[in-house]
């Protein structure tokens, strides 16, 4: 092999190795050097285990490994707006003599096609301590919440994404006082 | 065998030097806070609520258990994701250590 070609190839190899080293160092400093407590944080805190969720059968995500938050960057919302959502709930919810007070939080995933599924619920008292609420009331609110089939999916860099979403009902003596967020 | 005996003392010294571990100096409160802040702020680019971010915040709190800013940041990921029952007890701890800053946020 000609000498100049040898020099060129070795120089190229050196530059490639230098570049890879630079990229690797950057990656390590930005991401790799931060450890993970696998025992405590095996997933992101918002993770919903599909095996424990309701209405997950047949519910497909575009990317199981990349589920965004509903608020970031575009809001994943009910397609007809929050006022319509609130009006629908308030019109159809019936207080069948419930006396319970607290928060019912229903978390779920909106997929990149705007379909909702993978629901999980958290029941708390008004001081946000876990507390079992009237199960008939909880089931009624769950059924109403799952009526909203069509939602706007999240958009990141002009691409539709799956995202986590939740609805929180503040209930006092069986009456819905507020729907958040 | 003779050689082994000859090197026995040297071997013993090597093992002894490896076994000796200089005890890390005790940090005072301001040094602990400075170290905790460094750990906390170094990973501020990590996605909120991710295993790496949560582990990094816990690590900072472990260094300085009174570091309210980090405790509060640990709680926020739960609140924003609709889990106020997990947010509340952690936020209460932040308020306990720095009520002036975090009481108005928590209410």
Interface residues (C-beta under 8 A of the other chain):
Chain A: X30 X31 X34 X35 X36 X37 X38 X40 X41 X42 X43 X44 X45 X46 X69 X71 X103 X105 X107 X122 X124 X127 X128 X129 X130 X164 X166 X168
Chain B: X43 X45 X46 X47 X49 X50 X51 X52 X54 X55 X56 X58 X59 X77 X78 X80 X81 X82 X83 X84 X85 X86 X87 X88
